[in-house]
Amino acid sequence: MVSCRICTLRELVAIVCGLLTTVVLGLGIWRSVVRIQRGNVVAPSTTPIEFCRNGGTWNNGRCICPDEWKGLRCTHINFCNDSSYQNFTFEKIAAGRYGSSIELCEKNTPNAGSPKATRLCNLTEDGEIVLEDANIGNCSENLETLENKIEHISKLSDNISTEAQILTSDAAKLTADNITAATNVVSQLFNASRNATSEAKKTAVTTVSQLLDASENVFQQAAVLDEDNTFKTLIEQMETYSLTLDNKSVVEPNVAVHSVTLSPTDTEGSSSVLFSVLKGSSNSLTDDSTMINTGVDTLNPSEQTELQILVSTKQNIDKYGFVVYQNNKLFQSKTFTTASDFSQRIISSKTNEIQREQDVSVEMVFSPKYNQTEFQLHSYACVFWNLSKNDWDTYGCKKTQKFDGFLHCSCNHTTNFAVLMSFQRKYKYPKSLDILSSVGCALSIAGLVLTIIFQVATRKGRKTSVTWVLVNLCTSMLIFNLLFVFGIENSNKNIQMSDHNIQNSYSANEMLSRDTVDISNPTCTAVAAFLHYFLLVTFAWTGLSSAQLFFLLIWTMKPLPHHFILYISLIGWGVPAIVVGLTLGIIYSQNKDNFPWELKYRQEEICWLAGPEGTDVKNSPLLWSFLLPVTIVLISNVIIFVIITVKVLWKNKQNLTSTKKVSYMKKIVSTLSIAVVFGITWLLAYFMLIGNEDLRIIFTWVFCVFNTTQGLQIFIFYTVRTKIFQREASKVLKSLSSSAGRVKSLPSMTPLRLRLRVYNMIRSVPALNERFRLLEQPFYAEEMFISHSEEASVSE
């Protein structure tokens, strides 16, 4: 009876485990199929596929075209084809820009590597694209030698301006020294005391536009080297130059200069000028993208307005000057740092008279220009460039509250204005754990708790070192699963930033410190660090488990090292702590000035290690502090697993009799039990790097199934299958079944006594005794069965 009940227990456990595994695997396969089917369905889009042609990108409701194309869908040609001029060859040139010749200055010349000539692809007032004659440079000249000719600008202004334009035509090759030298040259070209020609000044505007194509990092380096304040001088000279064009304009891709001269009748009493910058099909400024209106009293922005400024004065002012910079590279701030590549246009306004603060009014509107699918406007400040501090300032400027989608500012003076904006990234926070992950983690947590309790309670009957390793492995895995279930989600996902929050900040025009804002969450950082630590501890103990089994099974004749438990405890819990501590310390020391620095360590979407940013894989903490050590552990575990499997588990021992040979089923179970403790299933994570999306989804869910249930697998292989657990479980089930048997046997005694009385009564009547004689044998048989059952229960 006992052996039968033990078999029944084993069958019951096998059935339950099989059903649980089948359910979890079924959920995984079902979710994989659903994800694949969803992946094959293209989500509806408001923009037709390939709506923007020729490299154009759809951004904020319109196509942003490259410089070579224009139009609604970037289908209109906006370039000059390949051409040649004298002995120089030019490739395709975008309209409004200069193209460099293929021929470069020789290596033995001061200007080695620079183009020998440039050619303008001009866009006439009639909209016709025309190639101008090439400007031929001098390979013996460079920007440093041009600086030495500043004193001769009045005589050589055209030559110097042309050479500066040629030398700055390839912005990608410009260095910080080139930037400062070119800035110094062109600022002196605009200086009225130098008497440069108007054509030289116009070419200098082109040079400034080309300089603004250089990288932000180069400008930051140049600002550090700029001891003579050449940036400041250039800004001042550009303002002055904007008053000298007499109702004309000079428009380049990155700079536009406009001048307005009013007639005496327009300046009686007061005057106002409205300057507008309109949205175009590209990010470059064109003649069509700027507009001047006089005699306008209010701002009138439309959907096509990107920037608008209204200057009103109470004095008889007859000249107004405006300068638009496509970006803020000339305005290197020490208080406002930029981390994004959003275009920050600067607008300068100037009059030919010095006004008192109460006599001038400047109103502006800015249309925020940023990627609205990835970022959301968090706050902004109305500022001007304070030339005395050489930085942004809010003095005399304030925000104006209007709810029309534009950012409104007003100031009581004229200078270079801007709107400093801070943005909050729209993180794609994942949904809560699905049913598959929740069920798997719940089963693992329950299995790990039961395994720890069982191993500790029955530790006297087994090897101390084996129990210690398994208990530590289960403990670290249990803590990791609890942190994963209850802490992996970032609580910031519940904080929603709305436009209403932005409008509430109108009253305070406070200076901003950076252009991106992230909400700090120290709790999420702590959870990420603990997840990092306990997962490394888990892998450390899988490695120690493999090393221990290698000592016990392969080096069977060699005892374990002295103080083995102490050594493995220090390694299992200490080494991961060192890795996590070093990672946090290095990241903090390198990014402590950035807020929040912890986003260099963890992700914002979930409380886990940050992945590589773009192609910057080598600086990813996920690679160095997790993937690398885990890969080393897994490789060693796989090697030891193969050795143990071949030399111990699946080795055929010929000296054993047929009755003692291990069955294939037991070999398979033993192999799986070791694979679970060694963490071999984590190798599935590397298959998730496959380029095929469908295969990656399948491996993702298979990985999820096997690793979220790792604790359950340990419970099955190292607790349920042990003889101690089966013996104790059989006792519990036997006591429960015997208790249930006694309860069921109580009601059956009443009919038995009743039948005894009826039988005695029948025997007392002779006439009935003969007729019911057949009842006598079954009665005795039943009575004997009852007695034997009671004896068996007592003996057991």
Buried (B, 14 or more C-beta within 10 A) or exposed (E): EEEEBBEEBBEEBEEEBEEBBEEBBEBBBEBBEEBBEEEEEEEEEEEEEEBBBBEBEBBEEBBBBBBBBBBBBBBEEBBBEEBEBEEBEBEEBBBBBBBBBBEBBEEEBEBEEBBBBBBBBBBEEEEEBEBEEBBBBBBEBBBEBBBEBBEEBEEBBBBBBBBBBBBBBBBEEBBBBBBBBBBBBBBBBBBEEBEBBEEBBBBBBBBBBBBBBBEEEBBBBBBEEBEEBBBBBBBBBBBBBBBBBEEEBBBBBBBBBBBBBBEEEBBEEBBBBBBBBBBBBBBBBBBEBBEBBEEBEEBEBEEEBBBBBBBBBBBBBBBBBBBBBBBBBBBBBEBBBBEBEBEBBBBBBBBEEEBEEEBBBBBBBBBBBBBBEEBBBBBBBBBBBBBEEBBBBBEBBBBBEBEEEBBBBBBBBBBBBBBBBBBBBEBEBEEEBEEBBEBBBBBBBBBBBBBBEBBEEBBEEEEEBBBBBBBBBBBBBBBBBBBBBEBBBBEBBEEEBEEEBBEEBBEEBEBBEBBBBBBEBEEBBBBBBBBBBBBBBBBBBBBBBBBBBBBBBEEEEEEBEEEBBEEBBEBBBEBBEEBBEEBBEBBEEEBEEBBBBBBBBBBBBBBBBBEEEEEEEEEBBBBBBBBEBBBEBBEBBBEBBEBBBEEBBBEEEEEEEEEEEBEEEEBEBBBEBBBBBBBBBBBBBEBBEEEEEEEBBBBBBBBBBBBBBBBBBBBBBBBBBBEEBBEBBBEEBBEEEEEEEEEEEEEEEEEEEEBEEEBEEBEEEEEEEEEEEEEEEEEEEEEEEBEEEEEEEEEE
